[in-house]
Amino acid sequence: MIIHQRLKYLKNRGLSNDIINSYEIGYAPKGNKLEKFLISKGVSHEIMTLAGMTIKDENKKDNFYDRFRNRIIFPIRDIRNRVVGFGGRVINSEDQPKYLNSPETPVFHKGGLLYNFSKIRPNIKNNDNLIVVEGYMDVVSLASKGLHNAVAPLGTALTETQLNLLWKETDSPIICFDGDKAGKQASFRASEIALKLLKPNKTLRFINLPDNLDPDDYIKNNGLENFNKYIKNASPLTVIIWDSCLQESNIETPEGKAGFETLLRRKLNLISDKSIKKHYGLLFKEMLDKFFYSKKFDKKISKFNYNERISRKFNNPLKIKNSILGSGGQLPSDLEALVISGILIFPRLIKKHFEILESFQIENLRLRDIRDNLLVFIKKDYSELNIDLIKEFVQKNYQTFFEKDLRFANIFWQKKEGINFDQISEVWLEILKDDQHIKSLIKDIETSKDEIKNEEDERRFIDLIKNKDKAIKLITEKYG
């Protein structure tokens, strides 16, 4: 009867018999039935306790009781698929703790194991969206809804060992803890652990669920399709770091802003990889400039009661139609993408304008890396610049990025393939000139904003913005 009731509990959670059997889910009844069973099989109390199955009663001599009682039981397997321990989940919400694991034993080390990892490991490399959830029930519930790519740490805290285990199989696992305060704090802790261990091409992504929901509840309320949108749009590690610092700061005061920057620097200093640390520093600087600048501008506008439409226009960067940059960062000018894509399609531009390209100021980190890597490759033997070798280098290293993330630029330059190279060169130089013009206008605005002391200064500031917006409109019409 009791077993039937517990089976009903699992069915009410949406688990089918196939899922229950596949995940070998069981039930530990009340009392000491396991201890009595093991005694009948000749297992000593010493072995039972060493294995974490029973606990010695300190108040009664030679008295032992079952560790798991009245709990749903989940076998926990190691990376070689051997059962090394168990996890028990309460049935009644008033019982605590919610999850109970085997203790540390010669074969069970909680910080080095992930529930369900051995089961899905053979297929991880074919799935970029490996999801880390809080508990065993979350893993099994997601599987019951068709998502068989979830694992769980044994407790909400993700350890360094577990993260390295994940990174051996996939580059960018997704953290999806519950949407309550504890879940958010666990996500922040995971982000700090990740910073210490970051390596090139290894990172974390995060899903921030709303309304205190866990993944299972969210899917029940909103459907699998909407949850898949969260997976597709999972936030990068940089966003979680930024948000965690922002939550601890009061940015309405100069002291609070300074404190916010200090917190970001502390996070930055956790990164041991020098190259990654450099790029994070550049990105945080860019984010800080945009964040504080836009807030300061908005306040000044409201003080003098100028039209909000101008403020909104100022905060919109140049956006050429269909432009998408894969790094996730908005280009101050998408013209940078046209400049770089031009040399990828027409490598002769590099030889003709080598010094111009070398001195070109590129704000977007990914595009700058492409330019720098190309120049390093070419400088190995500039005197014998081989166009075919450059084409081979580009195709090998950047073809996917170019076709997927610079589609608008690809289309733009394909339309120019019918004209001669001198005309191509003129178009390329004109794009570069327009890009530098926009950047110069933006620099003038940034210089002017700190000199606003009265309404006359404000009007000059607004005029600069209008000039920039006019230039952007003309350039957008030219290339869009």
C-alpha positions in Angstrom: 0.0 0.0 0.0 2.8 2.4 1.0 4.8 1.6 -2.2 1.6 2.2 -4.2 1.2 5.7 -2.6 4.8 6.6 -3.3 4.4 5.5 -6.9 1.4 7.7 -7.1 3.5 10.6 -5.8 6.0 10.0 -8.7 3.2 9.7 -11.2 1.7 13.0 -9.9 5.1 14.6 -10.7 4.6 13.5 -14.3 7.0 10.5 -14.2 6.1 7.6 -16.4 6.9 3.9 -15.6 9.6 4.1 -18.3 11.3 7.1 -16.7 11.1 5.6 -13.2 12.6 2.3 -14.4 15.2 4.1 -16.6 16.5 6.2 -13.7 16.1 3.3 -11.2 14.1 5.4 -8.8 13.1 3.6 -5.6 11.7 4.2 -2.1 13.2 3.9 1.4 10.3 3.2 3.9 10.1 4.4 7.4 11.8 2.4 10.2 15.0 0.2 9.9 14.0 -2.2 7.2 17.2 -1.9 5.3 19.4 -2.5 8.4 17.4 -5.7 9.2 17.6 -6.8 5.6 21.4 -6.4 5.4 21.8 -8.2 8.7 19.9 -11.1 7.3 22.3 -11.2 4.4 25.3 -11.3 6.8 26.5 -7.7 6.3 28.1 -6.3 9.4 27.1 -3.0 11.0 30.7 -1.8 10.4 30.3 -2.3 6.6 26.8 -0.8 6.6 28.0 2.4 8.3 31.2 2.6 6.2 29.0 2.4 3.1 26.8 5.2 4.5 23.6 3.0 4.6 23.1 3.2 8.4 24.0 5.5 11.2 25.1 4.5 14.7 22.8 5.8 17.5 25.1 7.6 19.9 22.6 7.3 22.7 22.1 3.6 22.6 24.9 1.1 22.5 25.0 -1.2 19.5 21.9 0.4 18.0 21.9 1.5 14.3 19.2 3.0 12.2 18.7 3.5 8.4 20.1 6.7 7.0 17.3 7.0 4.3 13.8 6.8 5.7 10.5 7.7 4.0 12.4 9.2 1.0 12.4 8.7 -2.8 15.7 7.2 -3.6 18.0 8.0 -6.6 21.1 5.9 -7.2 24.2 8.0 -7.8 26.8 6.6 -10.3 30.4 7.6 -10.9 31.9 8.5 -14.2 32.4 4.8 -14.9 28.6 4.2 -14.3 29.1 2.3 -11.0 26.6 3.0 -8.2 28.7 4.7 -5.4 26.0 6.3 -3.3 22.4 7.4 -3.0 20.3 10.5 -2.8 17.0 10.7 -1.0 14.3 13.4 -1.6 11.6 14.1 0.9 8.0 13.4 0.0 6.4 15.7 2.6 7.5 19.3 2.1 7.7 20.0 5.8 10.4 17.3 6.2 14.0 18.5 6.1 16.5 18.4 4.5 14.9 18.4 1.1 17.8 16.3 -0.3 19.9 13.9 1.6 23.0 12.3 0.2 25.2 9.4 1.2 28.1 10.6 3.4 31.6 10.7 2.3 32.8 7.1 1.9 35.8 5.4 0.3 33.9 5.4 -3.0 31.5 8.4 -2.7 32.9 11.9 -2.9 30.1 14.4 -3.3 32.1 17.3 -4.7 33.4 15.2 -7.6 30.1 13.6 -8.8 27.3 14.8 -11.0 23.9 13.1 -10.9 23.0 11.6 -14.3 26.4 12.5 -15.8 27.4 8.9 -16.7 24.0 8.3 -18.3 24.2 11.2 -20.8 28.0 11.4 -21.2 28.1 9.4 -24.4 25.8 11.9 -26.1 27.1 15.2 -24.6 29.5 16.0 -27.5 26.5 16.0 -29.8 24.6 18.5 -27.6 25.9 21.9 -26.9 23.2 22.6 -24.4 24.1 20.6 -21.4 22.0 21.9 -18.5 23.0 21.9 -14.8 20.0 22.0 -12.5 19.7 21.9 -8.7 18.5 18.4 -7.8 17.8 14.8 -9.0 14.0 15.5 -9.3 14.7 18.4 -11.7 16.9 16.1 -13.8 14.3 13.3 -14.0 11.4 15.7 -14.5 13.1 17.3 -17.5 13.8 13.9 -18.9 10.1 13.1 -18.6 9.4 16.1 -20.8 11.9 15.1 -23.4 15.0 17.0 -22.2 17.6 14.3 -21.6 20.6 16.6 -21.3 20.5 17.6 -17.6 22.8 16.9 -14.7 22.8 18.0 -11.1 25.4 18.6 -8.4 24.8 16.9 -5.1 23.6 20.0 -3.4 23.2 23.5 -5.0 26.9 24.4 -4.8 28.8 23.6 -8.0 32.4 22.6 -7.2 35.7 23.2 -9.1 36.0 19.4 -9.7 32.4 19.2 -11.1 33.0 22.2 -13.4 36.2 20.7 -14.8 34.3 17.5 -15.3 31.7 19.4 -17.4 34.3 21.2 -19.4 36.0 18.0 -20.4 32.9 17.1 -22.3 31.4 20.5 -23.4 32.7 24.1 -23.8 29.7 26.0 -22.5 27.3 24.2 -20.1 24.2 26.1 -18.9 23.5 26.7 -15.3 19.7 26.6 -14.6 19.1 26.8 -10.9 15.7 27.6 -9.3 14.4 31.2 -9.7 14.3 31.9 -6.0 16.9 33.8 -3.9 18.8 30.7 -3.0 19.0 29.6 -6.6 20.3 33.0 -7.8 22.9 33.0 -5.0 24.0 29.6 -6.1 24.3 30.9 -9.7 26.5 33.8 -8.5 28.7 31.3 -6.6 29.1 29.1 -9.7 30.1 32.2 -11.7 32.9 33.0 -9.2 34.2 29.4 -9.4 34.2 29.6 -13.2 36.2 32.9 -13.2 39.0 31.2 -11.3 39.1 28.3 -13.8 38.4 30.0 -17.1 40.4 28.7 -20.1 40.2 29.7 -23.8 36.9 28.6 -25.2 35.6 27.3 -21.9 32.8 29.3 -20.2 29.4 29.1 -18.6 25.9 30.3 -19.6 23.0 31.0 -17.3 19.2 30.7 -17.3 17.5 33.1 -14.9 14.0 31.6 -14.3 11.3 34.0 -13.1 8.8 34.0 -10.2 10.7 31.5 -7.9 10.0 28.7 -10.3 12.2 25.6 -10.8 12.7 24.2 -14.4 9.9 21.6 -13.9 7.4 24.2 -12.7 8.3 26.6 -15.4 7.7 24.0 -18.2 4.4 22.9 -16.6 3.2 26.6 -16.6 4.7 27.8 -19.8 5.5 24.8 -22.0 8.7 23.2 -23.3 8.9 25.5 -26.3 9.2 28.6 -24.0 11.8 26.8 -21.9 13.8 26.1 -25.1 13.8 29.8 -25.8 15.5 30.3 -22.4 18.1 27.7 -23.4 18.7 29.4 -26.8 19.1 32.8 -25.2 21.1 31.8 -22.1 23.1 34.7 -20.7 26.9 34.7 -20.9 29.1 34.6 -17.9 29.9 38.3 -18.2 26.2 39.3 -17.7 25.9 37.2 -14.5 29.1 38.8 -13.1 27.8 42.2 -13.9 24.4 41.5 -12.3 26.0 40.1 -9.2 28.1 43.2 -8.7 25.1 45.5 -9.5 22.9 43.8 -6.8 25.5 44.6 -4.2 25.9 48.3 -5.2 24.1 51.6 -4.9 25.0 53.3 -8.1 23.0 56.4 -7.4 26.0 58.0 -5.6 29.6 58.6 -6.7 30.8 56.4 -3.8 28.4 53.6 -4.9 29.6 53.8 -8.5 33.2 53.6 -7.3 32.2 50.6 -5.1 30.6 48.9 -8.2 33.8 49.3 -10.2 35.8 47.9 -7.2 33.6 44.8 -7.1 34.1 44.3 -10.9 37.8 44.6 -10.5 37.7 42.0 -7.7 35.9 39.6 -10.0 38.4 40.4 -12.7 41.3 39.6 -10.5 39.9 36.1 -9.9 40.8 35.2 -13.5 44.1 33.5 -13.8 44.4 33.2 -17.6 46.1 36.4 -18.7 44.6 36.6 -22.1 41.0 36.0 -20.9 41.6 38.5 -18.1 42.7 41.2 -20.6 39.6 40.7 -22.8 37.3 40.7 -19.7 38.9 44.0 -18.6 38.3 45.6 -22.0 34.7 44.4 -22.1 33.9 45.6 -18.6 35.5 49.0 -19.4 33.3 49.3 -22.4 30.2 48.2 -20.4 31.0 50.7 -17.6 31.4 53.6 -20.1 28.1 52.9 -21.8 26.3 52.2 -18.5 27.3 55.3 -16.6 27.4 57.6 -19.6 23.8 56.8 -20.7 22.6 57.2 -17.1 24.4 60.6 -16.7 23.0 61.8 -20.0 19.4 60.8 -19.1 19.6 62.7 -15.9 20.9 65.9 -17.5 18.2 65.8 -20.1 15.5 65.4 -17.6 16.9 68.3 -15.5 16.5 70.7 -18.5 13.2 69.2 -19.7 14.5 68.4 -23.2 12.6 66.0 -25.4 13.1 62.4 -24.4 13.1 61.4 -28.1 16.6 62.9 -28.5 17.8 61.0 -25.5 16.6 57.7 -27.0 18.1 58.5 -30.3 21.4 59.3 -28.8 21.5 55.9 -27.1 20.9 54.0 -30.4 24.2 53.0 -32.1 24.5 52.8 -35.8 22.7 49.6 -37.0 22.9 48.6 -40.6 20.0 46.3 -41.7 20.4 42.6 -41.0 23.6 43.1 -39.0 24.3 40.4 -36.3 27.7 40.0 -34.6 28.2 36.6 -33.2 30.1 37.8 -30.1 26.9 39.3 -28.7 28.3 42.8 -28.5 26.8 45.7 -30.5 29.3 47.4 -32.7 29.6 51.1 -32.1 29.6 51.1 -35.9 28.7 48.1 -38.1 31.1 49.7 -40.6 33.9 47.9 -38.8 32.3 44.6 -39.9 32.2 45.8 -43.5 35.8 46.8 -43.4 37.0 43.5 -42.0 34.7 41.4 -44.2 36.0 43.3 -47.2 39.6 42.1 -46.6 38.3 38.5 -46.0 36.7 38.5 -49.4 39.3 40.6 -51.2 42.7 39.8 -49.7 44.4 42.0 -52.2 43.1 44.9 -50.1 45.5 43.9 -47.4 48.6 44.2 -49.7 47.4 47.5 -51.1 46.4 49.1 -47.8 48.6 47.2 -45.3 49.6 50.3 -43.2 46.1 51.7 -43.2 44.6 48.4 -42.0 47.4 48.0 -39.3 46.5 51.5 -37.8 42.8 51.1 -38.1 41.2 51.5 -34.6 38.7 48.6 -34.1 36.5 48.7 -31.1 34.8 45.3 -31.4 37.1 42.7 -29.8 36.3 39.8 -32.1 36.8 41.8 -35.3 40.0 43.2 -33.9 41.3 39.7 -33.2 40.6 38.7 -36.8 42.5 41.7 -38.1 45.4 41.1 -35.7 45.7 37.4 -36.5 45.6 38.1 -40.2 48.4 40.7 -39.9 50.5 38.3 -37.8 50.1 35.6 -40.4 51.0 38.0 -43.2 54.0 39.5 -41.5 55.7 36.2 -41.5 56.7 36.8 -45.1 55.2 40.1 -46.2 57.6 40.5 -49.2 56.0 37.5 -50.9 52.4 38.1 -50.0 50.6 35.0 -51.4 46.9 35.7 -51.9 46.0 32.0 -52.2 47.6 31.3 -48.8 45.7 34.2 -47.3 42.4 32.8 -48.7 43.3 29.4 -47.3 44.0 30.9 -43.9 40.7 32.9 -43.9 38.7 29.9 -45.0 40.2 27.6 -42.4 39.8 30.0 -39.4 36.9 32.4 -40.2 34.6 30.9 -42.9 31.9 29.8 -40.4 32.0 33.1 -38.5 31.9 35.1 -41.8 29.0 33.1 -43.3 26.9 32.9 -40.1 27.5 36.2 -38.2 28.5 38.6 -40.9 25.7 37.8 -43.4 24.8 41.4 -44.1 28.5 42.1 -44.9 28.8 39.0 -47.1 25.7 40.1 -49.1 27.0 43.7 -49.4 30.4 42.6 -50.9 29.0 39.9 -53.1 27.1 42.7 -54.9 30.5 44.3 -55.6 32.1 41.3 -57.2 31.3 42.5 -60.7 33.3 45.7 -60.5 37.1 46.0 -60.9 39.6 45.9 -58.0 40.3 49.6 -58.1 36.6 50.3 -57.5 36.5 47.7 -54.8 39.4 49.5 -53.1 37.7 52.9 -53.4 34.5 51.5 -51.8 36.6 49.9 -48.9 38.4 53.2 -48.2 35.1 55.1 -48.2 33.6 52.7 -45.6 36.7 53.1 -43.5 36.5 56.9 -43.8 32.8 56.8 -42.8 33.5 54.6 -39.8 36.2 57.0 -38.6 33.9 60.0 -39.1 31.2 58.4 -36.9 33.8 57.6 -34.2 35.1 61.1 -34.3 31.6 62.5 -33.7 31.0 60.1 -30.8 34.3 61.2 -29.3 33.3 64.9 -29.6 30.1 64.0 -27.8 31.9 62.2 -25.0 34.2 65.1 -24.5 31.4 67.6 -24.5 29.2 65.8 -22.0 31.6 66.4 -19.1 31.6 70.2 -19.9 27.9 70.7 -19.5 27.4 73.5 -16.9 24.3 75.4 -18.2 21.6 75.3 -20.7 23.8 76.8 -23.5 26.3 74.0 -23.0 23.3 71.6 -23.1 22.1 73.0 -26.4 25.6 72.6 -27.9 25.6 69.0 -26.7 22.2 68.3 -28.3 23.4 69.9 -31.6 26.4 67.5 -31.6 24.0 64.6 -31.1 21.8 65.8 -33.9 24.8 66.0 -36.2 25.8 62.5 -35.3 22.3 61.2 -35.9 22.1 62.9 -39.3 25.4 61.3 -40.3 24.2 57.9 -39.1 21.0 58.3 -41.1 23.0 59.1 -44.3 25.4 56.3 -43.8 22.7 53.8 -43.0 20.9 54.7 -46.2 24.2 54.3 -48.1 25.0 50.8 -46.8 21.7 49.5 -45.5 
